[in-house]
Amino acid sequence: MAITAAQVKELRERTGAGMMECKKALVEADGDMDTAIEQMRISGLAKADKKAGRTAAEGVIATALSADGKTIAMVEVNCETDFVAKGDDFTGFADAVCAAVLAENPADVAALADSSNGGDSLEHTRQELVSKLGENIQIRRFARHESSGGTLGEYMHGQRIGVITDVTGGDESLPRDIAMHVAASRPVCIGADDVPSEMLDKEKQILEAEAADSGKPAEIVEKMVQGRLRKYLAEITLLGQPFVKDPDQTVEKLLKAGGASVGYFARFEVGEGIEKKQENFAEEVMAQVKGE
């Protein structure tokens, strides 16, 4: 049967798919709209599975704060290209994921994927988005924090770096200022006591090996190691770092001056730790033309 432009337009509005894909689906379904939609969904799931192995190191960070200001959430959702990451469909999905984290407090990413998104699960929505946008899309990680009396803050550097904080005391701008500092200075944890023991032991072994090569007496070597270790701890801890807006004082001194303390922070940066595959541009273009 002949497929009308109105039918193609309706299917595009209902699925978000391309014009030619909609027309093809309608022809194969003999003009039946519901059958065409069902077949496109099945096809979309197959495409999502096929693209799942492709590197997704681009994307966005999204944050959400509860209405009472006591709970905050942050997520990283990845895709393959910066172009897709800037689109409304993708950023809308990231916001929906973050809202689900805030509302449902999932145990992990797998539980989050099963969360409802207006009737469908987030996983179903993700698969349909893969089909529509033609890229691997993954919910990578999330953080959720409930304050026990502090003030929650956030800072977004574009959509690529996000930080959330929980600060007790100080003025109303302090939680955001601390979040901004964390975004810029990348502390590993709040204070020296919070540094993972394996991380500290590894650094100490490196410093001991370096100091031993100096040929100095053992007691001098030990003092050298301890001095360098203190410097290392100052570099990687929030309290030990020079405050980014006033490098003449450390964050610890800033907090003490305002009678404040930091109880929590989390920092996400898009794609950190993901090994990006080096693509041949010509091959990448051909793969997109072929719909792979």
C-alpha positions in Angstrom: 0.0 0.0 0.0 1.1 3.6 -0.5 2.6 5.3 2.6 1.5 8.9 3.0 3.7 11.8 4.2 1.3 12.2 7.2 1.9 8.7 8.3 5.7 9.2 8.1 5.4 12.4 10.0 3.3 10.8 12.8 5.8 7.9 13.1 8.7 10.4 13.3 6.9 12.3 16.1 6.2 9.1 18.0 9.6 7.5 17.7 12.1 10.3 17.0 13.6 8.2 14.2 14.8 9.5 10.8 12.3 10.0 7.9 13.7 7.2 5.7 13.8 4.7 8.6 10.1 5.6 9.4 9.0 5.2 5.8 10.8 1.8 5.6 9.2 0.6 8.8 5.7 1.6 7.6 6.2 -0.2 4.2 7.3 -3.4 6.0 4.3 -3.1 8.4 2.0 -2.5 5.5 1.0 0.9 6.9 0.1 -0.4 10.4 1.4 2.3 12.8 1.6 0.1 16.0 3.3 -2.7 14.2 5.9 -0.3 12.7 6.6 1.1 16.2 7.0 -2.4 17.6 9.4 -3.5 14.9 11.4 -0.3 15.3 11.7 -1.0 19.0 12.9 -4.5 18.4 15.4 -3.2 15.8 16.5 -0.6 18.3 17.3 -3.1 20.9 19.5 -5.1 18.4 21.3 -1.9 17.5 21.9 -1.1 21.2 23.4 -4.5 21.8 25.6 -4.1 18.7 27.0 -0.7 19.8 27.5 -1.7 23.5 31.1 -2.6 22.9 32.1 0.8 21.4 34.1 3.2 23.6 31.9 5.9 25.1 34.2 8.5 26.7 32.3 11.7 26.0 29.1 12.7 27.7 27.8 15.0 30.5 27.7 15.4 34.3 24.3 16.2 35.7 23.3 17.2 39.3 20.0 17.5 41.1 19.1 18.9 44.5 16.0 17.9 46.5 13.3 20.4 47.2 14.2 20.6 50.9 17.8 21.1 50.1 18.9 18.1 52.2 19.8 15.6 49.5 21.9 16.0 46.3 22.7 13.6 43.4 25.2 13.6 40.6 25.6 11.3 37.6 27.9 10.7 34.6 26.3 9.5 31.4 28.5 8.7 28.5 28.2 8.7 24.7 30.7 8.5 21.9 30.9 12.1 20.5 30.8 15.6 21.9 28.1 16.4 19.2 25.6 13.9 20.7 26.6 15.0 24.3 25.3 18.5 23.5 22.0 17.4 22.1 18.7 17.9 24.0 17.8 14.2 23.8 21.0 13.1 25.5 21.1 15.9 28.2 17.4 15.2 28.9 18.2 11.6 29.5 21.0 12.5 31.8 18.7 14.7 33.8 16.1 11.9 34.0 18.9 9.6 35.3 19.9 12.1 38.0 16.3 12.6 39.0 15.9 8.8 39.5 19.0 8.7 41.6 17.7 11.5 43.8 14.2 10.0 44.1 14.9 6.3 44.4 18.4 6.0 46.0 19.4 2.9 44.0 22.0 0.6 45.3 24.1 0.6 42.1 24.0 1.3 38.4 22.2 -1.9 37.6 19.4 -1.0 40.1 19.4 2.5 38.6 18.9 1.1 35.1 15.7 -0.7 36.3 14.3 2.6 37.7 11.1 3.9 36.1 11.2 6.7 33.6 7.6 7.7 32.9 6.5 4.1 32.6 9.5 2.5 30.9 12.7 1.7 32.7 15.8 3.9 32.2 17.4 0.9 30.5 14.6 0.7 28.0 14.9 4.5 27.4 18.6 4.2 27.0 18.3 1.5 24.4 15.8 3.5 22.4 18.1 6.5 22.6 21.0 4.4 21.2 18.8 3.5 18.3 17.7 7.1 17.7 21.2 8.7 18.1 23.3 5.9 16.7 25.9 5.9 19.5 26.7 3.7 22.5 25.2 5.4 25.5 26.0 4.3 29.1 25.1 5.3 32.6 28.6 5.1 34.1 28.3 6.2 37.8 26.5 8.2 40.3 26.8 9.8 43.7 24.0 10.6 46.2 24.5 12.3 49.6 22.1 13.2 52.3 23.2 16.0 54.6 22.9 15.6 58.4 22.9 19.3 59.1 25.3 20.9 56.7 24.7 23.0 53.6 24.9 21.2 50.3 26.7 22.9 47.4 27.5 22.2 43.8 29.6 23.5 41.0 29.5 22.7 37.3 32.3 23.5 34.9 30.3 23.4 31.7 28.8 19.9 31.7 32.1 18.1 31.8 33.1 18.5 35.5 30.7 18.4 38.4 31.3 18.6 42.2 28.9 18.3 45.1 29.8 19.2 48.7 28.4 19.2 52.2 29.8 22.0 54.4 28.8 22.8 58.0 29.3 26.4 59.2 30.7 29.4 57.3 28.8 31.8 55.0 26.3 30.8 52.3 28.8 31.0 49.5 31.3 28.6 51.1 29.8 25.3 49.9 30.0 26.5 46.3 33.5 28.0 46.8 34.7 24.6 48.1 33.1 22.8 45.2 34.8 25.2 42.8 38.1 24.5 44.5 37.6 20.7 44.3 36.8 21.1 40.6 40.1 22.9 39.9 42.5 21.2 42.3 41.3 17.5 42.3 41.8 16.5 45.9 41.7 12.8 46.6 40.0 13.1 50.0 39.2 15.6 52.7 42.2 15.1 55.1 45.3 13.0 55.7 43.4 10.5 57.8 41.1 9.8 54.8 43.9 8.8 52.4 43.6 5.1 51.5 46.4 3.1 53.2 47.4 1.3 50.0 47.9 4.7 48.2 50.0 6.0 51.1 52.1 2.9 51.3 52.8 3.0 47.6 53.9 6.6 47.7 56.1 5.9 50.8 57.9 3.1 49.0 58.6 5.3 46.0 59.9 8.1 48.3 62.1 5.6 50.2 63.6 4.3 47.1 64.4 7.8 45.8 65.9 8.9 49.2 68.0 5.7 49.5 69.9 6.6 46.3 71.1 9.9 48.0 73.7 7.9 50.0 72.8 9.8 53.2 72.7 8.1 56.6 69.5 6.2 57.5 68.2 8.7 60.0 68.6 11.5 57.4 66.9 9.4 54.8 63.9 8.8 57.1 63.6 12.6 57.7 63.7 13.2 54.0 60.9 10.6 53.4 58.7 12.0 56.2 59.1 15.6 54.8 58.3 14.6 51.3 55.3 12.5 52.5 53.9 15.6 54.3 54.2 17.6 51.1 52.5 14.8 49.2 49.6 14.7 51.6 49.2 18.4 51.4 49.0 18.2 47.6 46.3 15.5 47.5 44.1 16.4 50.4 41.4 19.1 50.4 42.5 20.6 53.7 46.2 20.7 52.8 45.8 22.4 49.4 46.1 26.2 48.9 42.6 27.6 48.4 42.1 28.3 44.7 40.6 31.8 45.3 43.3 32.8 47.8 46.5 30.7 47.4 48.1 32.4 50.4 46.0 30.3 52.7 45.1 26.6 52.8 41.6 25.3 52.7 42.0 24.1 56.3 42.9 27.7 57.4 39.9 29.1 55.4 37.5 26.7 57.1 38.9 27.4 60.6 38.6 31.1 60.1 34.9 30.6 59.3 34.3 28.0 62.0 33.4 25.5 59.2 34.1 21.9 58.2 33.7 19.8 55.1 31.8 16.5 55.7 31.7 15.3 52.1 32.6 16.0 48.5 32.5 14.1 45.2 34.0 15.1 41.9 33.2 13.7 38.5 34.9 14.5 35.2 33.6 13.2 31.9 35.6 10.3 30.6 38.3 10.2 33.3 39.9 6.8 33.5 38.4 5.7 30.2 41.0 4.7 27.6 39.9 6.4 24.4 40.2 4.5 21.2 42.1 6.2 18.4 39.8 6.3 15.4 40.7 6.5 11.7 38.5 9.4 10.6 37.8 8.0 7.2 36.9 4.6 8.6 34.7 6.3 11.2 32.8 8.2 8.5 32.3 5.0 6.4 31.1 3.1 9.5 28.4 5.8 10.1 27.4 5.7 6.4 26.9 2.0 6.7 25.0 2.4 9.9 27.4 0.2 12.0 
